[in-house]
Each structure stands twice: as structure tokens, then as C-alpha cells.
Amino acid sequence: MNNKNKLIPELRFPEFSEVRKWEMKRISELGKIINGLTGKSGEDFGTGKPFVTYKQVFDNSVIDFQKCARVQIGENENQNSLQKGDILFTTSSETPSEVGFASVLIDSPKEETYLNSFCFSLRPFSLEETQPQFSRYLFHSSIFRKAIISLAQGSTRYNISKAGFLNIMVPVPKSKEQQKIASCLSSLDEVIVAHSRKLELLKDHKKGLMQSLFPQGGEKAPKFRFKEFEKDGEWIERKLEELAKRGSGHTPNKQVSNYYNGGIKWVSLADSNKLDSRYVYDTKIQISKEGIENSSAVLHPAGTVILSRDAGVGKSAILHSEMAVSQHFIVWVCDESKLSNWFLYYVFQILKPVFESIAVGSTIKTIGLPYFKELLIIIPSVNEQLKIASCLFSLDELITAQAEKIEQLKQHKKGLMQGLFPKMND
């Protein structure tokens, strides 16, 4: 028997196995629309009553009232304050897949709270029949997201009509099953939140450790040194040019197909999301030997330190294997007798705010080559460099493992939601 046609989810708690199928209801049967703020000018914001921002609704499935902005509400203005159980929706976005994101008020606001004008809320007729915790998941389920995306219209910015929104059909079980589903998923969310907090603590620990392991504010020695280096004296300032061989990259002619897809990894702006995560293992685009031979692109060895000098300026990484890079990157091959490549990577991580601040340009900010020719860094002995880099590398491994654990939990939640909510035939 195909459960997809019976409004019965694939995963169902045993106590509901004999309960009838879920009901399809129009959203208009669940509640009424309450509009957000109307016609507020810039000077009205900053003080007054709390209001939920567009970003809050877009980024969160549950509203945190402590993160609300403030707005002045006139005594005679017809504004609608929010209530427990209200389900908030964004009305527009730059892509159809991001329109109609939902956030729920699980608790009652402690004071009158309002909603951004680019959002609206659905106020349930009954908090028993449309429970806040269940709404949190119903309006993020694939069945609702598919319906809301199909409703989005526009060219540069996509919007949803409230009339069309109210006509969307969603599956709704009885209240006890709503409670069970919400309890299951909220428990998993609590685990994800706990692991996310652990990740942030690890990142904060790394930040503090780097501040202790590297000299700060013009000093010549760090606050903390490993015991074996306590008597080594001050660090020495050197030109990076004296410690590593600098190189650059190039883009083969994109009009010549033979220059691409030839199996040679080539780091380009398409790989910006892979930077600041230690290694670059693979690249989105590959070039060919012919592309190398007919351009200024060169192959750089494994272990090369790379830095983006524009479009993501200041991001860095280390090549895991032999690769070429585009002209948007500058690279260094370290003289191992003077400078550890991993130590240089962490120096670049510390200097990232500096790189960002000195980049110039109107559309794309860039750091000119002369800056790097004169760049000075302060270094200890190679052995101390290796010790510092090893310590930070080990901490980065813990951070990576924690981030992967969170991603696995999120994927588990996604699969669980697909099972706990009915699937609809196209």
C-alpha cells in the first residue's frame, strides 16, 4: 500500500499507527494574516518598542526577543503587536528558494513587540489545533517549502501574494501527534544547539590562544611560550621575501576549450569558500597541460601557502597537492630552514583584518603586489614555529570534527523531517 496517497508519513510513532490519516487544510483555515509595520521612516527606528527584523525571521525558526531592534509606535497608529503562536513569514527574497521563510513565537513577548514591514504573520485561530512548536517544523517541511516556492513571482526580487499564501494546502495531524513530532524534533534541535555552542567555544579558545602565542601590539615576544622556548629571547622581524619564494597565477584563455578540463587542479574565485579551512584539497575548475603551456599559469607544489588578494581578500590556505592558481591569488613556497608553511598560514590568519583594511577599489577591493614585496613578519626559531603551528593545527582538527558532527546532525534532522511529514505526489 502506498502511504504517499493516504497522507500518512513514512515514520509514525506507534501510538498513532491506527489513527486516521492527516488532514489537508488550507492555511486560511488555520489562522488569519496580521501585517507588519506600515510606513515607518528612518528616524522612527532605534528607540521605542521592540520589533522583529526581516533577518531574524529569515535566519531563525524561533524568535529570540533579546535580539529585536527598536521602533517608535505612535499612539494613533494602527500597528499590530505580536502574540504567542504567531508564525512569521518573509514576503520577498532575491531567489525563489529563499522566499516565505518562517519563524515562530514559541513564547509570549514580555512587552509589546512588532514585526518588520517586509514580513507578515499568521495568527492561528487555535493554539491547540496549530501548536507553536509543531508550526516551527510544519512551515519548514519540504511539502510547505515546495508550495511556497512555486508561489514566488518576480524577476530581480521574488514576492508571494498573501491571497495565494492563504490558499496553500498543508497536512495537519491531531494535536497529540503534533506534540509528539514537535517534542522529537525539538529534542534534536537542542542537541544541535549544544554542539553549536561547543563549536563556538572551541573557536573562541583558538582566538584567545592565537593572541597568546603570537606577539601583540608591537611586542617582540608572545605572552605565552612553550617551556622549551622560554629562554630563546625575542622574535625577529624579517621580510617575507627573504623567507619564502613568492609566486602568482594566471587564467588560461577561456575561449579555448582545450585549455580546460585536463585534470590539473586550478584554484580560482570559485573556490573562495574552501579558503580559511587549512587545506585546499580539490578545485571546482581544472585546466589542462596545454592551458599551462599557453599561459602564465604555473604549477605550485603541495604545501604552498596561498592568499587571495581580491574578491575575498585576505583569505588563505595551503595546497594539499600540486595545483595552479588564478591571478587573483599570490603564493609562497617557504624555505623550510627559515619559515614553516603552517606557521605562515596562521600568521596570515592573524593578519586577515589588516589585509581587509588596506585593500582598495570601488567594485572589487585589491591589495597591490608592492605591499607584499615589503611585508614584514615577526618570527621565532623554526622549532618554535613548528610547535605553535602543531598546537593550532590540532585545535583546528577539533573544530573541523565538531563542525562535521553538527552537519551530520542537521542531515539527520532533515531526513527525520522527511519521514515524519507526509510526502505529496506531484
Salt bridges, closest charged atoms under 4 A:
GLU10 OE2 - LYS423 NZ 3.40
GLU15 OE2 - LYS180 NZ 3.41
GLU23 OE2 - ARG20 NH2 3.60
GLU23 OE2 - LYS174 NZ 3.47
ASP59 OD2 - LYS55 NZ 2.73
GLU77 OE1 - LYS40 NZ 2.74
ASP86 OD2 - ARG123 NH2 2.84
GLU111 OE2 - ARG70 NH2 3.31
GLU177 OE2 - ARG12 NE 2.85
ASP189 OD2 - ARG136 NH2 3.14
ASP189 OD1 - LYS413 NZ 2.88
GLU228 OE2 - LYS387 NZ 3.52
GLU241 OE2 - ARG246 NE 2.68
GLU242 OE1 - ARG238 NE 3.12
ASP271 OD1 - LYS274 NZ 3.00
ASP276 OD2 - LYS352 NZ 2.68
ASP310 OD1 - HIS328 ND1 2.95
ASP335 OD2 - LYS338 NZ 3.96
GLU374 OE1 - LYS239 NZ 3.00
GLU384 OE1 - ARG225 NH2 2.75
ASP396 OD1 - LYS206 NZ 2.82
ASP426 OD1 - LYS146 NZ 2.26
